[in-house]
Amino acid sequence: MQVLAPTTAEDFRQYYELRWKVLRAPWDQPRGSERDALDDTSSHLMLVDAGRTLLGVGRLHFNTIREAQIRYMAIDIPCQRKGLGSILLSALENRACELGAAMIVLDARESALGFYHKHGYLACGSGHVLFNRIAHLQMLKALDNPAQGK
Ligand SMILES: CC(C)(COP(=O)(O)OP(=O)(O)OC[C@H]1O[C@@H](n2cnc3c(N)ncnc32)[C@H](O)[C@@H]1OP(=O)(O)O)[C@@H](O)C(=O)NCCC(=O)NCCS
């Protein structure tokens, strides 16, 4: 098991395919709906097994130089609730620290609140409702970041 940054065209094809499969296909959303304008300038991480099969994806972008945001966290459906999301989230947090973040914000689906709460994220406001169906809550985690202020 390892966390990597996608680099090749095939990496990115699989990366976006998994994002779509977990976060868009169950709501009948078309391919392409899983991407946004910030993808080109964001940090992407993928979790792969020993045979390099893709198991999970997640993205990090910055809203300000100190505030990072995680979006599009997705673990492949048969692999959920086995600790993989925790590995990926930890890697995204480490990456945010390396890039100088003091805090991470995210919009959590209500169904994933328990996951983020377990990892120290606190609800800080109501978020958007996706596809008129998926309610989100804004969550925040302050980072104890030795790189901050350098
Ligand atoms: C949310 C998600 C990324 C979590 O990854 P995961 O690999 O399933 O989570 P982990 O196994 O690392 O979870 C660790 C702990 O978080 C908590 N947790 C995980 N998913 C949870 C959920 N849906 N509801 C409540 N608590 C949850 C549990 O305490 C879990 O420990 P346990 O399994 O021993 O009870 C993953 O389930 C997923 O991709 N879900 C569908 C897409 C999604 O909702 N993405 C987030 C969008 S904001």
The ligand as an ORCA input file, in Angstrom:
! r2SCAN-3c Opt
* xyz 0 1
  C     -15.594      8.747      3.491
  C     -14.454      7.821      3.052
  C     -13.410      8.627      2.271
  C     -13.804      7.249      4.318
  O     -12.796      6.322      3.941
  P     -12.811      4.828      4.561
  O     -11.637      4.104      4.051
  O     -14.145      4.233      4.289
  O     -12.707      5.161      6.102
  P     -11.780      4.442      7.211
  O     -11.966      2.978      7.145
  O     -10.389      4.966      7.117
  O     -12.551      5.030      8.476
  C     -11.940      5.237      9.704
  C     -13.025      5.544     10.688
  O     -13.789      6.681     10.292
  C     -15.150      6.463     10.659
  N     -15.954      6.397      9.445
  C     -15.565      6.063      8.206
  N     -16.573      6.211      7.344
  C     -17.605      6.621      8.075
  C     -18.934      6.929      7.761
  N     -19.394      6.890      6.504
  N     -19.751      7.307      8.752
  C     -19.297      7.367     10.018
  N     -18.020      7.096     10.389
  C     -17.212      6.723      9.413
  C     -15.220      5.201     11.424
  O     -15.026      5.482     12.787
  C     -14.061      4.443     10.865
  O     -13.578      3.497     11.727
  P     -14.373      2.061     11.848
  O     -14.522      1.536     10.444
  O     -13.425      1.285     12.691
  O     -15.657      2.365     12.502
  C     -14.973      6.647      2.182
  O     -15.864      5.845      2.954
  C     -15.661      7.085      0.914
  O     -15.016      7.215     -0.123
  N     -16.982      7.267      0.968
  C     -17.767      7.610     -0.192
  C     -17.400      8.961     -0.772
  C     -17.445     10.067      0.238
  O     -18.403     10.211      0.990
  N     -16.371     10.871      0.231
  C     -16.263     11.994      1.117
  C     -16.866     13.165      0.464
  S     -16.895     14.550      1.589
*
